Amino acid sequence: MKVFVTGATGFVGTAVVQELLGAGHKVLGLARSEESSKKLIEAGAEAHYGDLTDYDSLKSGAKNADAVIHLGFVHDFGRFQEMCELDKEVIGVIGDALVGTDKPFLITSGTALFSKDGITIEQDRSVDHPHPRIATENAADEQVAKGVSVAVIRLSPSVHGEGDKIGFVPLFIKIAREKGVSAVIGDGINHWPAVHRLDVARLYRLAMEKPFDSGTRYHAVAEEGIELKTVASEIAERLNIPLISLNSQEAEQHFSWFTHFAALDNLTSSEWTRNVLGWTPLHPTLLEDLKGSYYFSEPQ
């Protein structure tokens, strides 16, 4: 298949591109610069010039491919709500180009949107949600209503592996370096699901290759939930700094905008995903990655 991939040169996107090419597929990767284009061509993919605001480019990319994997997202936390609305628009534009076809359209979301008491499963839905990122899930359902063949892959809060520069873990490490302490909120027994980027890449390929009911959700989760105090303890040890506990008011001062994520409790299952796709994570766990060298080889 020829697959149009947005976000093709990003942390997860590069792994997805390699996974697709390795399985014999062709890749048409969205490239917004000469540098991005060069990376794609060197990897063995074809570059398609444009960006997430170039709707004509998005439409032509979707029309000239057999499937679409949408990984692109502008990580501008200063304009986060605006970027979530942009993602909704992008999904709508691509969906319009796919109406009347049976081309698979894989959309990227996150398990953290469905944090709740107990464990989050693939069948959980919520259209009335205060978090701006829910716009992605709602946009996916709008495409389902239009007859587009849509599946949503919900990523773990921590997608880890070499090259991780803007994920939850490097941000957590960066704050610890700057503050001189590694901190948790309360007892730190809240949970982050985690998955290695190479396992995520294989899940995208399997989801694209296997027929699915439109509206299906898959969970890219290798570890259902790692207690944050485990992560913070490893960071404290590696940076040789104290591990401390903060109350909610102290946490706001310490973590600033990251407080929501530091407090996140998001136990999440991928049992259904594994059974349906035959997906078994094979790559290092988050703690194994933290015990490696690259997260601490240079300031994050």
C-alpha positions in Angstrom: 0.0 0.0 0.0 1.0 3.6 -0.5 0.5 5.4 2.8 0.3 9.2 3.3 1.8 10.0 6.7 1.6 13.4 8.5 4.2 14.0 11.1 6.4 11.6 9.2 9.7 13.1 10.5 8.7 13.4 14.1 9.7 11.1 17.0 6.9 8.6 16.4 6.6 9.3 12.7 10.1 8.3 11.8 9.6 5.0 13.5 6.2 4.5 11.7 7.8 5.3 8.3 10.6 2.8 8.9 8.1 0.1 10.0 5.9 0.6 6.9 8.9 0.6 4.5 10.3 -2.5 6.2 7.0 -4.3 5.6 7.0 -3.5 1.9 4.7 -0.5 1.9 5.4 2.8 0.1 5.3 6.0 2.1 4.3 9.5 1.1 5.5 11.7 3.9 4.3 15.3 4.6 7.3 17.6 4.5 7.3 21.3 5.4 11.0 22.0 4.6 13.9 20.9 2.5 15.4 19.3 5.6 12.3 17.2 6.2 12.1 16.2 2.6 15.8 15.1 2.6 15.2 13.0 5.7 12.2 11.2 4.1 14.0 10.6 0.8 17.1 9.2 2.6 14.8 6.9 4.6 13.4 5.5 1.3 10.1 7.5 1.4 8.6 10.0 -1.0 8.3 13.6 0.2 5.0 15.5 -0.2 5.5 19.2 0.4 3.1 21.0 2.7 2.2 21.4 6.3 -0.9 21.1 8.6 -2.2 24.5 7.5 -1.9 23.7 3.8 -5.3 22.1 3.2 -4.8 21.6 -0.5 -1.6 19.6 0.1 -3.3 17.5 2.7 -6.2 16.7 0.3 -3.9 15.8 -2.5 -1.7 13.6 -0.2 -4.8 11.7 0.9 -6.1 11.3 -2.6 -2.8 10.0 -3.9 -2.4 7.3 -1.3 -4.2 4.0 -0.4 -4.2 4.8 3.4 -3.6 7.8 5.7 -1.8 7.8 9.1 -2.2 11.2 10.8 0.6 11.7 13.4 1.2 15.5 12.9 0.4 17.8 15.7 1.8 21.3 16.6 3.1 21.0 20.2 2.7 24.7 21.1 1.5 24.6 24.7 1.1 28.4 24.6 -1.6 28.0 22.0 -2.7 24.5 23.0 -6.5 25.0 22.5 -5.8 26.6 19.1 -3.6 23.7 18.0 -6.3 21.2 19.1 -8.8 23.0 16.9 -6.3 22.9 14.1 -6.1 19.2 14.5 -9.9 18.9 14.2 -9.8 21.0 11.0 -7.0 18.8 9.6 -8.9 15.6 10.3 -11.9 17.1 8.6 -10.0 18.1 5.5 -8.4 14.7 5.1 -11.7 13.0 5.8 -13.4 15.0 3.0 -10.8 13.7 0.6 -11.5 10.1 1.7 -15.3 10.2 1.5 -16.6 7.5 -0.9 -13.5 5.4 -0.5 -12.6 2.5 1.8 -9.1 3.9 2.5 -8.0 3.4 6.1 -7.6 6.6 8.0 -5.7 6.2 11.3 -6.0 9.2 13.7 -3.8 9.8 16.7 -5.2 10.6 20.2 -4.2 9.8 23.7 -5.3 7.5 26.6 -4.9 10.4 29.1 -8.2 11.9 27.9 -10.1 9.1 29.5 -8.4 9.0 32.9 -10.9 7.7 35.4 -11.3 5.6 38.6 -10.4 2.1 37.6 -8.8 1.2 34.2 -9.4 2.8 30.9 -10.3 0.5 28.0 -10.6 0.9 24.3 -14.5 1.1 24.4 -14.4 4.2 26.6 -15.8 7.3 25.0 -16.5 10.9 26.1 -17.7 13.6 23.7 -18.4 16.1 26.6 -14.9 16.6 28.0 -13.2 19.8 29.3 -9.8 19.0 27.8 -9.2 20.7 24.4 -7.6 17.5 23.0 -11.0 15.8 23.0 -11.6 17.7 19.7 -9.5 15.0 18.0 -11.7 12.2 19.2 -14.9 14.1 18.3 -13.5 14.9 14.8 -12.8 11.2 14.3 -16.4 10.4 15.1 -17.6 13.1 12.7 -15.6 11.3 9.9 -17.2 8.0 10.9 -20.6 9.6 10.4 -19.5 10.7 6.9 -18.7 7.1 6.0 -14.9 7.4 6.2 -13.1 4.3 7.4 -11.5 5.6 10.6 -9.6 4.1 13.5 -8.1 6.0 16.4 -4.8 5.0 18.0 -4.6 6.4 21.6 -1.0 6.8 22.6 0.3 6.4 26.2 1.3 9.5 28.0 4.9 8.2 27.8 6.0 7.1 24.4 9.7 6.6 25.1 12.9 5.6 23.4 16.0 7.1 22.0 15.4 10.5 20.5 12.6 11.4 23.0 13.1 15.2 23.5 9.6 16.6 24.1 7.7 13.8 25.8 6.6 13.6 29.4 9.8 11.9 30.6 12.3 14.5 29.3 10.1 17.3 30.5 10.0 15.6 34.0 13.8 15.3 33.9 14.2 18.9 32.7 12.1 20.2 35.6 14.1 18.1 38.1 17.4 19.5 36.7 16.2 23.0 36.9 14.7 22.7 40.5 17.5 20.5 41.9 14.9 18.1 43.3 12.8 15.2 41.8 9.3 15.7 43.0 6.0 13.8 43.2 2.6 15.0 44.3 1.5 13.4 47.5 2.6 9.8 47.7 3.3 9.6 44.0 1.2 6.5 43.4 -0.6 7.9 40.4 0.1 6.0 37.2 1.5 6.8 33.7 0.9 4.2 31.0 4.0 3.8 28.8 5.1 2.2 25.4 8.2 2.2 23.4 8.1 4.1 20.1 9.1 1.0 18.0 6.2 -1.0 19.5 3.9 2.0 18.6 5.2 1.9 15.0 4.3 -1.8 14.7 0.8 -1.2 16.1 0.1 1.5 13.5 1.2 -0.9 10.7 -0.9 -3.8 12.1 -4.0 -1.5 12.5 -3.6 -0.2 9.0 -3.3 -3.7 7.4 -6.1 -5.4 9.3 -9.7 -4.5 8.4 -11.6 -2.7 11.2 -15.0 -1.3 12.0 -15.0 2.4 11.5 -14.7 4.2 14.8 -12.5 1.5 16.3 -10.1 2.6 19.1 -6.8 0.9 19.7 -4.5 1.5 22.8 -0.8 1.8 22.3 0.0 0.7 25.8 2.8 -1.7 26.8 2.7 -1.0 30.5 -0.8 -0.3 32.0 0.6 2.1 34.6 3.9 2.9 36.2 3.7 4.7 39.6 5.2 8.2 39.2 7.3 7.8 42.3 9.1 5.0 40.5 10.0 7.3 37.6 10.9 10.2 40.0 13.0 7.9 42.2 15.1 6.8 39.2 15.5 10.4 38.1 16.6 11.4 41.6 19.2 8.6 41.7 20.5 9.4 38.2 20.8 13.1 38.8 22.0 12.7 42.4 19.3 15.0 43.8 16.7 14.6 46.5 13.3 13.0 46.0 10.6 15.1 47.6 6.8 15.1 48.0 4.7 18.1 47.3 1.2 19.1 48.3 -1.1 20.5 45.6 -0.2 24.1 46.2 3.5 23.4 46.1 3.1 21.3 43.0 1.6 24.3 41.1 4.6 26.3 41.9 7.1 23.5 41.1 5.6 22.1 37.9 3.7 25.1 36.6 1.7 24.1 33.4 3.0 20.5 33.8 1.1 20.0 37.1 -1.8 18.3 35.3 0.5 15.7 33.8 2.5 15.2 37.0 -0.8 14.4 38.8 -2.2 12.2 36.0 -3.6 8.8 37.1 -4.3 6.9 33.9 -4.3 3.1 34.3 -5.0 1.9 30.9 -5.5 -1.6 29.3 -4.5 -2.7 25.8 -5.8 -6.2 26.2 -8.5 -5.8 23.5 -5.9 -4.2 21.1 -3.4 -7.0 21.6 -6.0 -9.7 21.0 -7.5 -8.1 17.9 -4.2 -7.1 16.2 -1.9 -9.9 17.6 0.2 -7.1 18.9 2.8 -7.9 21.6 5.2 -5.2 22.8 8.8 -6.4 22.5 11.0 -3.4 23.3 12.4 -2.0 26.5 10.1 -0.8 29.3 10.1 2.8 30.5 12.3 1.9 33.6 14.7 0.0 31.4 15.0 3.0 29.1 15.6 5.3 32.1 18.3 3.0 33.4 20.0 3.3 29.9 22.1 6.3 29.0 20.3 8.5 26.5 17.8 10.2 28.8 20.6 11.5 31.0 23.5 11.8 28.5 22.8 15.5 28.1 20.5 18.1 29.6 16.9 17.5 28.3 
